């Protein structure tokens, strides 16, 4: 087991609220809840933004940076 019982996992993923389809696949809040339904407590899933590396500025994302999810999960057990 990579994360022991009581351990935390912090995750940033592209939000389905981000328009377009360039870059990483968009993930819904429900998908995150579903993916961590077994063996995890969902402590928090909050909207966030991230900066883009200058090498990838030709991709079109929302002004202010792509819309993301910042999630915190705690391993049960």
C-alpha positions in Angstrom: 0.0 0.0 0.0 1.5 3.3 -1.0 -0.6 5.5 1.4 -0.9 3.8 4.8 -4.1 3.9 6.9 -4.6 7.4 8.2 -2.3 8.9 5.5 -3.2 11.7 3.2 -3.3 12.1 -0.5 -3.4 15.6 -2.1 -4.4 15.8 -5.8 -4.7 18.6 -8.4 -6.7 17.7 -11.5 -8.1 19.6 -14.4 -11.7 20.6 -13.7 -14.6 19.9 -16.1 -15.4 23.6 -15.6 -12.4 24.5 -17.9 -13.7 25.1 -21.4 -12.1 23.4 -24.4 -10.3 20.1 -24.8 -6.6 21.1 -25.0 -4.3 19.8 -22.3 -5.2 17.2 -19.7 -8.6 15.4 -19.6 -11.2 17.3 -17.6 -12.5 15.6 -14.4 -15.8 16.2 -12.6 -16.2 16.5 -8.9 -18.4 13.4 -9.0 -15.6 11.5 -10.7 -13.3 12.3 -7.9 -15.8 11.3 -5.3 -16.5 8.0 -7.2 -12.8 7.2 -7.7 -12.0 7.5 -4.0 -15.3 6.0 -2.7 -13.6 2.8 -1.4 -11.1 3.0 1.3 -10.8 6.8 1.4 -12.5 9.8 3.2 -13.0 12.8 1.0 -11.9 15.6 3.2 -12.1 18.4 0.7 -12.5 19.1 -3.1 -12.2 22.8 -3.8 -11.9 24.8 -7.0 -8.4 26.1 -7.8 -6.3 27.6 -10.5 -2.8 26.9 -11.7 0.0 28.6 -13.6 1.0 27.4 -17.0 4.7 26.8 -17.9 5.7 29.3 -20.6 6.4 26.5 -23.0 2.7 25.7 -23.1 1.2 29.2 -23.5 0.0 28.5 -27.0 -2.7 26.3 -25.5 -5.9 28.3 -24.7 -7.0 28.1 -21.1 -9.2 30.4 -19.0 -7.8 33.8 -18.1 -6.2 33.5 -14.7 -5.1 29.9 -15.4 -6.9 26.7 -16.0 -9.7 25.7 -13.7 -8.6 22.9 -11.5 -9.8 20.8 -8.5 -7.6 20.6 -5.4 -8.6 17.6 -3.4 -7.5 16.1 -0.1 -8.3 12.4 0.8 -7.5 10.5 3.9 -6.9 6.7 3.8 -9.3 4.7 5.9 -8.3 1.7 8.0 
